[in-house]
Amino acid sequence: MADAALLLEWYDRHRRVLPWRDGAAGDPYRIWLSEVMLQQTTVAAVGPRYDRFLRRFPGVAALAAAPWEEVAAEWAGLGYYARARNLHAAAKALAAGGFPRTAEGLRALPGIGPYTAAAVAAIAFGEAVVPVDGNVERVVARLHAIATPLPRARAAIARHAAAFMAQPAARARPGDFAQALFDLGATVCTPRRPACALCPWRGPCAAQAQGIQDALPVKPAKAAAPVVHGAHFALLDAQGRLALERRPESGLLGGMPGLPGTPWRAAPWPDAEALAHAPAPAAWTRVPGEARHLFTHRDLRMALWRAEGPCPPGLEAVPLAEAAAILPGAMRRLLELLHEAAPPRRISPKRTEEAP
């Protein structure tokens, strides 16, 4: 069996320096925020955004009291926007009742699943649980040479991970043990070409003994994301401001700012059908090409129309140079398409080039 004490000794020597570890010990808000941000996002992308988010919303009370529009603007560009909606909703519940101190209690909050609940419970409150993310999944699958493909292997992986808490060293430091597993998977037991010679668990690793570590865990073939189409409208007023809408709370990019447009659907939008969704009567011109944005579950293809005219009621006029800072990534693809085309006469090329 892999010795928890050996892993903790390795962690004490090689612990990664991460923004959410500096000053976050025992702070469930900071730990929870980092775990939510890191879902489906890289450490490199999250680092500066985590610090910025904390400056804007330094605690649960500040986040709960903030209007959704401010939270959405701060989350723009991080993707998976349902996370931000759930974060905001959970903050309101936490501001009223405080943080539950167990994984079971945390799971009752909006958007907190088994992994996040276990991570916060272990790291913030010292509960003897093992959170299983992709890194832990990979480490455990290799330790035990679990060749069953995912997701069917997850039940066995979870059982093996939980068994670590039978060891006194892991039970004494559950938060550090969880983070040691994260670090081992991120820096040594990597998806490709794991550095087995540097691994504190090289001896008991069944996959390494069999020479199959590169093949584990076995993942199913990834299905192509279905293609969905939309048509969107860039309406610029005389001051060079872009008309933006607030998208409906439910659905793709729910609650986020965006360019007004059609619903998403499987078939492209013919010109006449698309123009029926224009936000205002204007001399609309089709921008050549299309904008694309790939989510894990959707392949977006977006046509763009542009025109000049006043911002209609119900929409917000935002300076074009500032729009990219508040729009989600998919909508920023439309700005890129707009900038690639000849800019409208009233928008200076210099200002367009300096848009973030």
NUGU-214125 format. One line per 3 residues: number of its first residue (from 1); their letters; for each residue x, y, z of C-alpha. Coordinates in steps of 0.1 Angstrom, whole numbers, plus 5000, padded with zeros to 4 digits. Example, Ala and Ser with C-alpha at 12.3 -4.5 7.8 and 13.67 -1.06 7.14 Angstrom:
% NUGU-214125
1 = as = 5123:4955:5078; 5137:4989:5071 $
***
This chain:
% NUGU-214125
1 = mad = 5000:5000:5000; 5011:5035:4993; 5024:5052:5024 $
4 = aal = 5006:5085:5032; 5035:5096:5054; 5059:5093:5024 $
7 = lle = 5037:5115:5003; 5034:5141:5030; 5072:5142:5034 $
10 = wyd = 5075:5148:4997; 5048:5175:4998; 5066:5193:5026 $
13 = rhr = 5096:5196:5004; 5080:5202:4970; 5048:5221:4979 $
16 = rvl = 5037:5243:4950; 5033:5280:4957; 4998:5290:4946 $
19 = pwr = 4978:5322:4952; 4950:5304:4970; 4974:5287:4994 $
22 = dga = 4991:5320:5005; 4970:5332:5034; 4941:5309:5027 $
25 = agd = 4948:5283:5054; 4916:5277:5073; 4896:5303:5052 $
28 = pyr = 4867:5283:5037; 4857:5312:5014; 4891:5315:4997 $
31 = iwl = 4895:5277:4994; 4859:5274:4980; 4865:5302:4955 $
34 = sev = 4898:5287:4943; 4882:5253:4938; 4852:5267:4918 $
37 = mlq = 4876:5288:4896; 4898:5258:4889; 4870:5237:4876 $
40 = qtt = 4877:5231:4838; 4903:5260:4839; 4941:5260:4842 $
43 = vaa = 4961:5271:4872; 4979:5297:4850; 4946:5312:4839 $
46 = vgp = 4931:5313:4874; 4960:5328:4893; 4956:5365:4884 $
49 = ryd = 4918:5363:4882; 4916:5348:4917; 4935:5377:4932 $
52 = rfl = 4914:5402:4913; 4882:5386:4923; 4892:5387:4960 $
55 = rrf = 4900:5424:4958; 4865:5430:4944; 4847:5405:4967 $
58 = pgv = 4870:5399:4997; 4845:5377:5016; 4812:5359:5015 $
61 = aal = 4793:5390:5027; 4807:5412:4999; 4800:5385:4973 $
64 = aaa = 4764:5379:4986; 4757:5417:4986; 4770:5424:4951 $
67 = pwe = 4745:5427:4922; 4747:5397:4898; 4758:5421:4870 $
70 = eva = 4790:5429:4889; 4798:5392:4896; 4791:5383:4860 $
73 = aew = 4815:5411:4848; 4842:5399:4871; 4838:5363:4859 $
76 = agl = 4839:5372:4822; 4864:5352:4803; 4867:5323:4829 $
79 = gyy = 4841:5302:4811; 4815:5278:4825; 4793:5307:4836 $
82 = ara = 4769:5285:4856; 4797:5283:4881; 4795:5320:4887 $
85 = rnl = 4757:5319:4891; 4760:5291:4916; 4788:5308:4934 $
88 = haa = 4767:5339:4939; 4736:5319:4950; 4757:5299:4975 $
91 = aka = 4773:5331:4989; 4738:5344:4997; 4730:5312:5016 $
94 = laa = 4764:5313:5034; 4760:5349:5044; 4728:5340:5062 $
97 = ggf = 4739:5307:5078; 4777:5304:5077; 4798:5276:5062 $
100 = prt = 4789:5240:5069; 4819:5222:5083; 4814:5189:5066 $
103 = aeg = 4814:5176:5031; 4778:5165:5035; 4767:5199:5047 $
106 = lra = 4785:5217:5019; 4769:5196:4992; 4735:5211:5001 $
109 = lpg = 4747:5245:4987; 4741:5255:4950; 4767:5242:4926 $
112 = igp = 4788:5223:4952; 4793:5187:4941; 4812:5158:4958 $
115 = yta = 4847:5170:4948; 4843:5206:4958; 4826:5197:4991 $
118 = aav = 4853:5172:5000; 4881:5197:4991; 4867:5225:5012 $
121 = aai = 4859:5201:5041; 4894:5186:5041; 4914:5218:5035 $
124 = afg = 4894:5243:5055; 4879:5222:5083; 4902:5191:5085 $
127 = eav = 4875:5165:5078; 4891:5131:5070; 4879:5129:5034 $
130 = vpv = 4898:5126:5001; 4886:5149:4973; 4889:5132:4939 $
133 = dgn = 4897:5155:4910; 4914:5146:4877; 4948:5145:4893 $
136 = ver = 4938:5122:4921; 4919:5101:4897; 4950:5096:4877 $
139 = vva = 4973:5089:4906; 4949:5063:4921; 4942:5046:4888 $
142 = rlh = 4979:5041:4883; 4987:5031:4918; 4962:5002:4916 $
145 = aia = 4965:4996:4878; 4928:5001:4873; 4922:4994:4837 $
148 = tpl = 4884:4998:4837; 4876:5027:4814; 4862:5059:4829 $
151 = pra = 4836:5068:4840; 4829:5032:4852; 4862:5031:4870 $
154 = raa = 4853:5061:4892; 4835:5041:4920; 4866:5019:4925 $
157 = iar = 4889:5049:4924; 4868:5067:4950; 4870:5036:4973 $
160 = haa = 4908:5034:4970; 4911:5071:4976; 4889:5070:5007 $
163 = afm = 4910:5041:5021; 4940:5065:5026; 4921:5079:5056 $
166 = aqp = 4927:5047:5074; 4964:5057:5077; 4972:5079:5108 $
169 = aar = 4994:5103:5088; 4966:5111:5064; 4940:5115:5091 $
172 = arp = 4963:5138:5111; 4967:5162:5081; 4937:5157:5057 $
175 = gdf = 4940:5191:5041; 4977:5187:5034; 4972:5151:5022 $
178 = aqa = 4946:5162:4997; 4968:5190:4984; 4998:5166:4982 $
181 = lfd = 4977:5143:4960; 4968:5173:4938; 5005:5183:4935 $
184 = lga = 5017:5148:4928; 4993:5145:4899; 5000:5180:4886 $
187 = tvc = 5038:5178:4887; 5049:5142:4887; 5021:5118:4878 $
190 = tpr = 5012:5138:4848; 4989:5127:4820; 5018:5122:4795 $
193 = rpa = 5053:5110:4803; 5049:5109:4841; 5082:5114:4860 $
196 = cal = 5081:5081:4878; 5117:5083:4889; 5108:5113:4911 $
199 = cpw = 5076:5098:4925; 5076:5090:4963; 5051:5062:4955 $
202 = rgp = 5071:5046:4927; 5076:5014:4947; 5040:5005:4953 $
205 = caa = 5027:5017:4920; 5012:4987:4901; 5010:5006:4868 $
208 = qaq = 5047:5015:4869; 5057:4979:4877; 5037:4967:4847 $
211 = giq = 5049:4996:4825; 5014:5007:4817; 5014:5041:4835 $
214 = dal = 5011:5061:4803; 4979:5042:4793; 4960:5049:4826 $
217 = pvk = 4934:5060:4834; 4916:5046:4803; 4894:5073:4789 $
220 = pak = 4865:5068:4765; 4867:5082:4730; 4856:5118:4731 $
223 = aaa = 4824:5125:4710; 4825:5156:4688; 4806:5185:4704 $
226 = pvv = 4773:5192:4686; 4773:5223:4663; 4749:5251:4672 $
229 = hga = 4743:5283:4652; 4734:5318:4661; 4732:5352:4645 $
232 = hfa = 4742:5383:4664; 4740:5421:4659; 4767:5448:4665 $
235 = lld = 4748:5481:4668; 4772:5510:4673; 4760:5545:4681 $
238 = aqg = 4775:5579:4671; 4799:5578:4701; 4812:5543:4691 $
241 = rla = 4793:5525:4719; 4781:5489:4714; 4746:5479:4723 $
244 = ler = 4747:5449:4747; 4720:5428:4763; 4718:5407:4794 $
247 = rpe = 4712:5371:4784; 4684:5351:4800; 4694:5334:4833 $
250 = sgl = 4689:5299:4819; 4707:5284:4790; 4741:5288:4774 $
253 = lgg = 4759:5319:4787; 4730:5325:4810; 4729:5358:4829 $
256 = mpg = 4760:5371:4810; 4762:5403:4789; 4763:5396:4752 $
259 = lpg = 4755:5410:4717; 4718:5407:4710; 4709:5379:4687 $
262 = tpw = 4689:5348:4678; 4684:5317:4699; 4709:5289:4694 $
265 = raa = 4698:5261:4671; 4713:5232:4651; 4707:5248:4616 $
268 = pwp = 4722:5280:4603; 4700:5311:4603; 4690:5324:4568 $
271 = dae = 4694:5361:4564; 4657:5369:4565; 4651:5348:4597 $
274 = ala = 4681:5362:4614; 4672:5398:4607; 4638:5393:4623 $
277 = hap = 4657:5391:4656; 4676:5424:4650; 4674:5447:4681 $
280 = apa = 4663:5477:4661; 4655:5488:4625; 4688:5498:4608 $
283 = awt = 4708:5493:4576; 4722:5460:4587; 4752:5446:4569 $
286 = rvp = 4764:5410:4571; 4800:5408:4583; 4820:5383:4562 $
289 = gea = 4829:5350:4578; 4817:5336:4611; 4829:5335:4647 $
292 = rhl = 4835:5302:4663; 4839:5292:4700; 4843:5256:4712 $
295 = fth = 4829:5245:4745; 4833:5210:4758; 4796:5204:4751 $
298 = rdl = 4789:5228:4722; 4806:5240:4690; 4793:5276:4685 $
301 = rma = 4791:5290:4650; 4780:5327:4650; 4771:5350:4621 $
304 = lwr = 4774:5387:4627; 4755:5417:4614; 4765:5453:4620 $
307 = aeg = 4748:5487:4617; 4750:5522:4631; 4722:5537:4652 $
310 = pcp = 4711:5547:4687; 4710:5521:4715; 4674:5509:4718 $
313 = pgl = 4656:5507:4751; 4664:5476:4772; 4700:5474:4760 $
316 = eav = 4731:5490:4774; 4755:5511:4754; 4791:5502:4763 $
319 = pla = 4822:5518:4747; 4836:5494:4721; 4870:5496:4736 $
322 = eaa = 4856:5484:4770; 4833:5457:4757; 4859:5429:4756 $
325 = ail = 4866:5433:4793; 4830:5424:4803; 4820:5399:4776 $
328 = pga = 4824:5362:4779; 4849:5345:4756; 4823:5334:4731 $
331 = mrr = 4810:5369:4726; 4846:5383:4723; 4849:5361:4692 $
334 = lle = 4823:5383:4676; 4843:5414:4685; 4873:5399:4668 $
337 = llh = 4852:5393:4637; 4839:5428:4638; 4875:5442:4641 $
340 = eaa = 4887:5421:4612; 4862:5437:4589; 4864:5473:4578 $
343 = ppr = 4854:5494:4609; 4823:5515:4608; 4831:5551:4596 $
346 = ris = 4825:5567:4630; 4848:5543:4649; 4885:5553:4646 $
349 = pkr = 4908:5525:4636; 4932:5535:4664; 4905:5530:4690 $
352 = tee = 4895:5496:4676; 4931:5484:4676; 4935:5493:4713 $
355 = ap = 4904:5474:4724; 4915:5448:4750 $
***
